[in-house]
Each structure stands twice: as C-alpha cells, then as structure tokens.
C-alpha cells in the first residue's frame, strides 16, 4: 500500500482511546504501510502513545510510518481518514451536567440524552466545529470517523454545516448481544448470578464481555434506530437463520421473575412496545420519560447504574502505568494485542480496499433505510462498506410507537445543533422544552441558563 494513505487520529493522547485505536490499525493487514499520524493537545500523553505505537508497529510488522504532532493543521494536511475522539474535562463536566439537572428534579445519565446532552453537545461542538473547518481546508476529501459523543449530534452538525463525509461509530451493539445472553444463558453454557445487574466494575465488565462474545457467536442481530437507541428488528441463529423472536417473547416474562435485576427497564419496554432495545438500561433511559423522576424514585426502581467515575480513573491510571512499562520493555506488548477496538480500522479498510464489508452499526444520514424516520436524519443502521463509503441496509419500518420516540429525539437533535452553531437561545429552549424528561417550562429555562453560565469558559458559541 502506498504510504500516501494517511490516517490521522485526533485525541490519540488518551490512554483509553489511543492504544486500542492504534492496535486495530496496525494489526489490520489491509492497512499495512499506512501513514499513521497521531494528534493531541496533551503533548505528554501524545509522546507516550507515539512511543508505544512505534513498538507496536515493529511488533506487528505493520510497516507504517508513525508521526505525531500537537499541531492540528500538520496532522490534518492531506489526510485520507480522520478518526476523532475528544473530550473536554469529560468527567468533571459530566458530573456537573447531572448535578445541575438534579437540582430541578431530574435524575438522569446526562451524557447523550436528556437536558445534560445539551451542555455536552455545546462543549464538544465548541472544539469540533473548528476541527471540521480545518478539515475542509486541509483534507476536504477525507472521511471523518467520529467516535465523540453525543454521536448523532456531532454527526448532525457535520452534515448540516460542513461538506465533510462523516460516519459515526459506536460499539453499543455489544449490549444487544449481552441482553440475548441473559435470555439464552442456559443454551450458551453461562451461569449468571441471581442478583446480577450490570455494574461499572471490573468483575461485571468481564462477565459482560464473556456474555456478549458467547451470544455473538451464536446469534445475529439486525438493529435499527438512533445511536444508543436502536431496536432489534430481527434476531436469528447464525447457523440456521431461525427467527428467535417467538422464544424471546416467551422468555422475557420468565426472566423478569427469575432474574428481576437483569436490565429491568429493557425488559419492561420490550413488553410494552414489542421489540428488544439494544443499548441496555443505562443508555436506553436517556431517551425515555420513565426513569428520571426523583419524587417517584424511578431511577432507583429500575436500579439504573450511573457511570463510575472513580472506576474509570483507576482504569486510566493502570493503563498509563502499563504503557510506560511497555515502552521501557518491562512488560510484553502482548498486553495490548487483544485490546477491544471500536472497529474503526475495519471501516477504513472496507472503504480503502472496496471490500463490500458488512458492518453491524454505523451512524449515517437516513436514505430510506428506516422509511418512517425523516430523510437525512442521522440514524444507526447496518451497512456495506466499499470505495464510495457506507451504504446502509434497509430494515423496513419501525413500529410506529417506537418511530415516534425516535422522531422526537431527531427533532431535539436538530434543534439543539442549530441552537449551538447558529447561537440561537430560542432554539435551545425549544429543544429542552421538547425533552421527555422536562415537564415544566420554567425548569427548561433555568436549566438552560445555568448550563450556559456554568460552562461559559468552555463554549465558543454565545447564544442570543
């Protein structure tokens, strides 16, 4: 492969995002010989990740040219693919997003949906819009692979306000397989504790990965909808093609009795609407009006698990320690070889090599893939990847009640993105007033004002 194929990774200096992204690219034989350009504003972290990348490049015989710089223009110049994963004081701000809403009676996950998603989107677009403008200047024909949350809102901004070819990427489909593993545990040879509910800790994550892996080997999900809000339109056995929905309908009422702590919101939503949601309770709750009420304690009723910031911090510290030890040759590089990637490398290879490769979930503009959702809205669908980019695969209409839930989120996304980029306070208020977690216009006004005030130092946009 020509060394002129340039893959730029923005946000490479992260212990969480950098190593798996680099490993995925360097291990993929279809990407041998690429120029891999690492960029981050964190010079110290970037230096360490670059050193690790050089060692991995040799280890995998990837023949890549590894470069790095804190200069964004240099990183973007002539890029063919740009992988984007950035965060601005992510966890400190996330806590505030949640705490501010709690003051007004809203208990929510506060990442990609609900009122907290407005502040999250505004902060990230303040950084990302200049990156997109630089892409238009320095690599206008590049593909952008966006991992940054909230994925639909970032991708909508790219689609509405730039000419950049954008694909949103997320691994949440794994949770769909995890849910199937809970329903078919005996057939998969899995023993699940009676009181098991997904938790943000090492033991729970290990069981989650095992369950997802076992279910993925046996079953096949085709899911459609919005990022973190997709629905299993079909679930089949891989070997036989057998439709598993009849069995799922029989098993859900049973598991609600025998394993009541296992994704209870998902199970109840299935019984009401008739399709299994993919994302798991902690993300499903972001788009529904059923878990946020502090007076009725609905968050506690469903035992929604908030992201564990201390666990995440310990994980990052442990990873940085291992990166430094690997650079010094104190531990083998095999520690990094099996890191779980978010499949960006497969998407790049599919486009670059015209592989017509199947990808379970990409976020792209709707083009009749889901006929009863708006054309042009950013939807998450399976796709084939070739030289022209992703071609979404249609799955038919979503059931109308589910489609209506999605349509409201699409409108909120459009209003929110317009409000931020066009600096329009009225549109921001409309977006919050439409949010299913807000039932008081005065609360919508107060939350908006507090978010804009508290996060003013982070915002490049001034809403009028």
N, C-alpha and C positions, 0 to 999 in steps of 0.2 A: 504494500500500500504506500502511496506517496506520502511523504512526511508533511505535505501541504495540507492534509486533512487536520484541521486544528479544532480541538475540543477544549473549551475554556470552562473552568469550574469556578463560579463566583460563590464565595463562602467556604472555600476549601480549607481554611484555617480552623475548622471546627473539629473537635475530637469525635463528635457524634456523626457528622455528615462526611467529613473528609476521607477517612480511611476506607469505609465501605464503597464509596463512590469511585475512589482510585483503584481499589482492588477489582471492582467489577469491570472497569475499563481495561486494566492491564491483563486480566485473565482471559478476556474475550478474544479468541483467535481472529475474529472478523475485524478487530480493531488494532491488529498488530501494526506497529510502525507509525502510529498517530503522533502528532504533537499534542502533548497534554500540558495546558497552561493553567497554573493554579493561581487564584487571586483571592486576597482577603485584605481587609484594612488592619487586621491583627497581625502585625509583622512577626511577632514572636511565634505565634501559633503556626503561621504560614511557613516559617523557616523549618519547623519541626516536621510538618506534614510533607514538605518538599524532600527533606532528607529521607523520610520513610518511603516516599514514592520512588526515589532513586534505587533504594534497596529492593523494593518490590518489583521494579522494572527489570532488574537483573535476575531476581528470583524466578520470575515468570518468563524470562527471555522474550519480553514483550517488544523490545527494540523501539520503544517510544522515546521521543525527545521530551524531556521534562523541563519545563520552565516555570518560573513564578515571579510575581511582582505585586506590590501594593498599588501600582499604577493601573487604573481601570482601563484607560484608553489603550495602553500597551497590551493588556490582556484580551481586549475585545477585537483589536485590529486584525481583520482578515479571518476571524473565527468562522467555522462552518457550523458548529454546535455550541450552544452556551447552556450550561447547567446552572440553575440558580437556586440556592437555598440560603437565605439570610434571615437574621432575626436581630431586632434592636432591643437589648436588655430584656430578652424574651420573658424570662420567668418573673422578674421583678414587676414588669408591666402587666403580665398576665394576672398576677395576684391582685394588683390594683383594679384591673378590669372587673374582676369578680367581686372584690370588696365594695367597690362603688355601687354596683348593682344590688348587692345585699342590703345596703342602706335603704334602698327603696323597695324592699320586699321580694327581690328576685334572686333566687339561688340557682345559679347555672354554671355550666362548664366554662363558658366565657372565652372560647377560643375561635370557633369558626361560625357559630350561630348565636342568636340572641343579641342583646344590646352590646355585650362585650366585643362582638365581632366588628362593630363599627370602629371602636378605638384601635383594635388590632389591625384592621384594614388601613385606617388612616396613617398609622405609624409606618407600616410596611410600604405602602404606596409612596410615602414621602421619600423613601430611599430608592424604591424600584422604578418609579417613573423616570428619574434621571438616568438610570441604567438602560432603560428601554430607549430613551432618546440617544444615548451613546451607541447603542446597537444600531439604530437607524443610520447613524453617521459612519461607524467604523466596520460594521458587518451586517449590512441591510438584508442580505440573503440568508443569514444564519437561522437555524432552528433554535428556538428557546424551549428548553425543557424546565418547566417551573415546578419546583418542589415546595415553594414557600406558601405557607398558609396565610389567610384563607384561600385555598387554591382557586375556587370558582371566581372569587372577587378579583384576585390578581390577574387571572386569565381574561376576565371580562374587561378589565382596564386595558390590557394589552390589545384585545380585539377591537375595542371601541376607539382607542386614542392613538394607536400606532399601526404600522404595517408589518410588524414582526410576526413571523409564523410561530405560533405558540402551541405547546402541548402541556397540559397539566398532568402531573404524575402523583399517584398516591398508592400506598400499599394496603389500604383498608380492606380490600377483598379478602385478605387473610382472616379477618374476623368472621366473614361469612363461613369459611371452612371450619373455623373454631366452633361456631354455633352448630354446624352439622355434626361435628364430632361429639358434641354434647348429646345430640338427639340419637346418634347411632353408636354410642360408646361401646356397647357390648360387641357389636359386629366388628368394630375396629380394634378390639382387644384392649380397650382403655378402662382403667379404674379411676373414676372421678370421685373425690370426697363428697359426702352427702351435703356438706355445707359450703361447697365450692362456689365462689363468685370471683370473677377476675379482679385482681388487685395489682397495683403498681409496685411489685416487688420481684426479686429475682426468682423465687420459687414459682410464683404464679406465671411469670413470663415464660419460664422453662416449660411448664405444663401447657401453656397456650401454644407455644411453638410445636410441641410434640403433637398436640391435638390437631392443629392446622395442617401439619405435614401428613399425618395419617389420613385425614379427610380428603386432602387434595389428591393423594394417590388413588383414592377410591371413587371420588365424586367429581362432578363437573358443574360449575355454577355459571349461568349467564345472567348478569346483573345489569340493570339499567336505572338511571335516575340522575341524581346530583352527587357531587363529591361528599362523602360521609353521609349520604342519604340515598343510597342505591337499594334496589329491591330485586330479589331473586325471581326473575320471570320464569326461569326453568332450572331444575336441579335433577341431574341424571347420573346414573352409574357410568363410569368411563368405559368399561368393557362391554356392557350390553346396551347402553343407551336407555335403560329403563327409567321411566318417569318416577321420581321419588316423592312427588308432592302428595299422592294418596297416603303414603306411610307417614309423611311429616304431619299431615292433618290428624292422624291417629295418635302420633307420639307427643305432640305439644301438650295436650291436656294432661297426659300421664306425667310428663317431666315437670309440669307445674306442681304436681303433688309429690313426686319422688325426689326432685331436686329443685325446690322452690327458689333457692338463691341464685340459680343459673340464669343470667340475663332475663330477669323477670319483665322488664319493660318490653324487650324484643318479643317475648312470648305472648304478652297481652296484646301488643299491637298486631301481631300476626292473627290472633283470634278475632280481632275486630275487623281488620282490613283484608285478610286472606292471602297476603304474600309475606314471605320472610324478609325482614330488613337485613341488610348486610353488616352495618357498621358496628354493632354492639351497643350496649346501653349508654356508654359514656359519650358516644358521639351522636347516636340516634336522638338522645334527649335534647340536643342543641337546636332542633328544628321543630319541636313539638311543644304544645302548651300544657303538658301533663306532669312535669316534674319540678317546676321552679317555685311553686307557691310555699313561702316559708310558714304561713299560718296553718295550712293543712299538712305541712311536713311531707310533701310529696317526694322530695329528694330522698328523704330517709325511708319512705315507704318502699321505694324501688332500690334502695341501697346503692345509689349511683356512686361510683368511685371517682373522686377527683384525682387528677394527675398529682403524683407525689413528687414535689419539687426537691425535697431532700434526697430521695432515692435517685433522682436524675443527676443531682450534683455529685453524689458519691460515684455514680457510674462514669461521669465525665472525668473525675479525678483519677479513677482507676485506669481509664483508657489513656489519659495523658502519661501516667506512670509507665504503662506498657509500651507506648510509643517511644518514650525516651529510652527505655531499656532495650527495645528492638534496635533503635538507631545505634546504640552502643554495642550491640552484638551480645547482650546479656540474656536475651530470650530468643527462641527461634521465630522466624517470620510465619511459621505455620499458624501462629496465634491469629493472624489476620486473614489467612487464606479462605476461611469459611465464614467470614463476615456476611451477614444477610444484607443484600443490596435492595434498592428500590427499583431495579430493573431499567434504569436509565440507559445502561450500556446496551441492552437488548433493543431498545427503541432506536438508539443511534445506529446500531448495526443493521437493523431492519431497513432503515431509510438509506443508509450509505451503500449497502450491498444489494438493495432491491430484493429482499428476501421474501417478501409477501408473508411476513411472520405474524402469527396470531398473538395479540396482547389482550389480556383479560379486562383491563380497565385503563382508559385514557380519558382525559378531560379535553373536549374539543367542541367547536360550535355545532349545534344541532342542525342536521340537514336531513330531516325526516327520519332520523334514526329512532326517535321517540315521537310518533306523529302527533300526539296530543300535548306536547310541550312546545313552546314557541321556537320558531326557526331562528337560528343564530344564537340562542341561549347556550351557555356553556354547560354541557351535560357530560356525564360519565358513562361510557359505553365500551364494549369490546371493539377491537379494531384490527385490521390487517395493515402491516407496515411495509411500504415499498418506497421507491425513489421519490414519489410525489408526496410522501408523508402518510399520516394515518388516514385510513378510510374506515369510517365507523360502520359497524354491522347493526342492522336494524333488529329490533326485537318485538315490534308491534307496540300497540298502545299499552300504557299503564292503566290499571283500573282507575276510573275517574276520581274517586275519593283520594287516592294516592297522587294522581296527577295534580289535583287541586292543591294538595300540600306542597308539591314541588313548584307549582306555578307561583304560589305566594313567595317562596324563597327566591325564585328567579327575579321577581319584581323587586323584592327587597335588595337583592344584589345589584340590580341595575340602578336603582335609586341611590344606593349607598356609594357606588363607584362614581356616578355622576356628581353627587354632592361633594365628594372629596376632590376630584380632579377639577371640577368647574367651580369649586369654592362656594357652594350654594347651601346655606344653612337651612333653607326651607325644605330642600330635597332630603337633607339629613333627618330633619324632624319627621317628614313623611315616612322615611324608611323605618325609623324607630316606632312610629305610631302604628305601622303595619305589622310589627314584630309580634308573633303569637304569645310572647311572654309579657307583653306590656298591655295592660287593660286600663290605663289612666293617662290621659294626655299630659297632665301636669308632671307625672313621673317621666314621660318621654322627654319633656322639655328640660327637667332638672338633670336627668342622666346625661343628655347631650351637652348641656352647659358644663357639667362637672368634668366629663371626659375632655372637652376642648380646653378647659382651664388647666387641669392636672397634667395633660400630655402636651401642652403648648410647646415645651422645649423640643419635642420630637417631631413636630408637624411642620412640613414645608408649606402646607396649604392653610390659608386663613379663610374660614367660612364666614360669608357676609349675609 
